[in-house]
Amino acid sequence: MPYKMVYAARFIEDASCVWSGRLRAAIVRALSNIEEFPEIGSQNLPASVKDEFDDSVRKVAIKPFDLVYEFKKSENAVYIYALVPMRSIR
């Protein structure tokens, strides 16, 4: 069952900076997978991601980015927060 997808302004801005057709397609595939299976993302988060977003978020690797999102089962929703460059994550 697909979940409601809620896109943060930051994610929209981050995604608008992606010019590669291949990378855009990978992002769309990842979002589709998250919509169907929102628990697929890793909860093994670096401190910088926890500090910026919270420790309840998940991440999915879409090189050279990590897509950061939160699954709220009680709301039947997935909140897509950002595309964070992997090089900036510590």
C-alpha positions in Angstrom: 0.0 0.0 0.0 1.5 3.3 -1.0 2.0 5.9 1.8 1.3 9.6 1.5 4.5 11.4 0.4 5.2 14.8 1.8 8.1 16.7 0.3 9.9 19.4 2.3 10.9 22.7 0.5 14.5 21.8 1.1 14.1 18.5 -0.8 12.4 20.3 -3.7 15.2 22.8 -3.9 17.9 20.1 -3.6 16.3 18.0 -6.4 15.9 21.1 -8.6 19.7 21.4 -8.7 20.2 17.8 -10.1 20.8 18.1 -13.8 21.8 14.5 -14.6 19.0 12.5 -16.2 20.5 9.3 -14.8 20.6 10.7 -11.3 17.0 12.1 -11.6 15.8 8.7 -12.7 17.6 7.1 -9.7 15.9 9.6 -7.3 12.5 8.8 -8.8 13.1 5.1 -8.4 14.2 5.6 -4.8 11.1 7.7 -4.0 8.9 5.0 -5.6 10.5 2.3 -3.5 10.2 4.4 -0.3 6.5 5.0 -1.1 5.8 1.3 -1.3 8.3 0.1 1.4 9.1 3.0 3.7 11.2 1.0 6.1 13.9 0.2 3.5 16.1 3.1 4.5 19.0 2.7 6.9 18.7 4.0 10.4 22.5 3.8 10.8 23.0 7.5 10.7 26.1 9.7 11.1 26.1 12.2 13.9 25.7 15.1 11.4 22.4 13.7 10.1 21.1 13.1 13.6 22.0 16.6 14.6 20.4 18.3 11.6 17.3 16.2 11.3 16.7 14.0 14.3 17.5 10.4 15.1 14.1 9.2 13.8 15.0 9.8 10.1 16.3 7.2 7.6 18.5 7.5 4.6 18.8 5.9 1.2 22.0 6.2 -0.8 21.7 7.7 -4.2 25.3 8.4 -5.1 26.5 11.1 -4.6 23.7 11.9 -2.2 21.8 10.4 0.8 18.1 10.9 0.6 16.9 11.7 4.1 13.4 11.0 5.1 11.1 10.0 8.0 8.4 7.3 8.0 5.5 8.1 10.3 3.4 4.9 10.4 0.8 6.5 12.7 0.2 9.2 10.0 0.5 6.7 7.1 3.0 9.2 5.7 6.6 9.5 4.5 8.3 12.9 4.9 11.1 13.5 2.4 13.5 16.1 3.9 16.6 16.4 1.8 19.3 15.2 -0.6 22.5 15.5 1.4 25.8 15.3 -0.4 27.6 12.2 0.9 30.9 14.1 1.2 29.3 16.5 3.7 28.1 13.8 6.1 30.2 12.9 9.1 
